[in-house]
Amino acid sequence: MGHLTYEQSIKAVYRGLILLGVVTLIEVFISLLAKGHIIKGAEEHKVILYTAGLFIIGLSLYKAYFIVYDFMHMRYEVKGLAMSVLLPTLLLVWAIIAFFQEGGSWKARRDQIKEKNAEEVEGKTQGGLSLGDDVYVLPEWRG
Amino acid sequence: MATAETVLEHEVHEHDSKDAWSGGKEPFKASYGKLMMWYFLLSDAFTFAGFLIAYGSLRFSSSTWPVPDFVFSTAPFGIEKAPLIFVTIMSFLLIISSVTMVRAVQEGHRENKNGVVFWMLLTVLGGLGFLSCQAWEWTKLMGAEHMSVTTNPFGTHTSDGVYMEDEHGHAYKAGEKPEAFKAGGSYLIHKHENEATGKEEWVQRKVKYSDGTMGIQEFGPAAFGALFFFITGFHGFHVLSGVVFLLIIAVNAGSGLYVKRRNGYEMVEKIGLYWHFVDLVWVFVFLVFYLL
């Protein structure tokens, strides 16, 4: 604060309201578009889904930046304060990469278990009745 | 005399920060309370990030996942098949309450008591509106759709096929055209009253896939229910405590407590930081649960 007059800062607030509102509406529109609610069949294309996802993530990050810098006045704080709050959040980049990698790996394991369970062992079916006592079938985890 | 007055004024102004944190100079030119609010919010951001990343990795680890615009497609007054509309309204409520909060802080800087109280009460209304919407959403999911922390009736078909039974689990009569479905299509498993026992029971309809194999509607990944209720619940609890603190501070402001402090209603600024953070978290909850 202190950089703008009272009237200017009130105007800035309502500009912020319109900006956040419009960005939110664009996000919802893109999301519905990619899921095929606006153009039928769009949801069948993986490319559209991923591009739309990236767009929406970008817009959300912009909203976050706007809220922190304008509404929470980070713009007017000393640089040291801003950095001591914002830089630690970069650790999350690593967390996201690591845990999503882990999630993908779990999926590969689950698919493998499913595949193994579907295999027929010497004519015996996986119904569970005709398998020997020493055959352990890994349960399929429901998540 | 003039110098003494200036010193006194200075001390009153710095009263909250206790002689500029006793070092003579404020770290980061911010009061203790404001700086600690920022660090609290940073730690809270990590908590929420942990939850949302857990959601992401579990979603990555499952071969199917409920489609948000199928799960969240109802609104009050019997509106159905309106994907994401109700939750967009909830987002707008939070954005508007964030704007009224900024106005309250601005009036605080001008030492305008009535302005502060007026805009804070509007912010409280926005928060209560959001909580009411969330209460409706949860009631619908738990009461009408029977989703719980351990059960998720929202499933996804893994391949094309046709249903062998109608909605109530009765085999199709001759002449009835069986309902077809496609891979990736969403369904909700309903509960229906069992004619024999009179109890509500899940009806998982029998299906025949296009490769000739038979099956039933499987429940969706159970983690979805737990993640949804814990994460939106944790956020809702933040909103609720925000409303409580906003009310306390609005009452204090109205009683003239902050007029005496002469620090530009800093307490209002601090609860403002918290309230904007709640809005900030919702940006990401909205992104992860509803948009993607």
Interface residues (C-beta under 8 A of the other chain):
Chain A: M1 Y6 S9 I10 V13 Y14 G16 L17 L20 G21 T24 L25 E27 V28 S31 L32 K35 H37 E43 E44 G53 I56 I57 S60 K63 A64 I67 V68 F71 M72 E77 V78 G80 L81 S84 V85 P88 T89 L92 A95 I96 F99 F100 E102 G103 G104 S105 W106 K107 R110 D111 R142 G143
Chain B: F28 K29 A30 L35 W38 Y39 L41 L42 A45 F46 A49 G50 I53 A54 G56 S57 L58 R59 F60 S61 S62 S63 V67 D69 P83 L84 T88 S91 F92 I95 I96 S98 V99 M101 V102 R103 Q106 H109 R110 G184 F219 P221 A222 A223 F224 G272 L273 H276 F277 D279 L280 V283 F284 F286 L287 Y290 L291 L292
